[in-house]
């Protein structure tokens, strides 16, 4: 899929999108274990796009915000060697680093909705990214002059942080997986959880 196929009308803030695609949002958050803050990179996978800078910033910030997720979406050219280097660096984030290589048209609005911010630290900026972020109500952090810490500070301004000395709680998805009976469908919610959720969401 090319970025030109994306329809801006499909993008909205999470609260609004939940009215249209509530079930999709819940399953999306559960599948990707989105329990903490999400930094979304949307740009070209080459030097001008700034993916390496976004990954490096996420690795630094993860020391202060352990539940931080970095998600990278390709908007434009992909340079395989450059991407390989970035993916190796993103391994430091473990499962909290997601580098997408092919866009799924239905997933992109969800990513923009759940993200706390869109990070585009490169020299090039795809104008469509700004339009999609604006439609989703998601702030955009662009290239910052000076040391890498300047980018960190700009990102931190939009990220929820835990008080010093507070350890992050257990990943709810991991805990649910442990409680699920052996052989159960991973997409199913245990009966004890399903009933209140169905009543509260009204769907």
Number of C-alpha atoms within 10 A of each C-alpha: 9 12 16 8 8 18 11 15 10 16 23 22 19 22 12 13 19 17 12 13 12 17 12 15 21 12 14 16 15 16 12 13 17 20 16 19 20 24 27 24 28 27 28 24 25 21 16 14 25 23 28 22 19 27 25 17 21 25 22 15 18 17 10 14 20 17 23 23 26 25 22 23 21 21 22 15 11 16 12 11 11 14 19 12 11 20 17 10 16 23 15 15 20 10 12 22 22 18 19 11 13 11 15 14 15 11 12 16 25 23 23 29 24 22 27 22 24 26 28 26 25 20 11 16 19 15 9 16 19 17 13 22 23 17 18 26 18 22 17 20 18 18 19 16 10 8 8 14 14 14 20 17 13 16 22 15 11 17 17 13 15 13 8 7 6 7 10 11 8 10 14 13 16 12 10 15 15 10 10 15 11 9 6 11 10 13 9 11 16 16 8 8 11 11 11 10 12 10 9 8 11 7 9
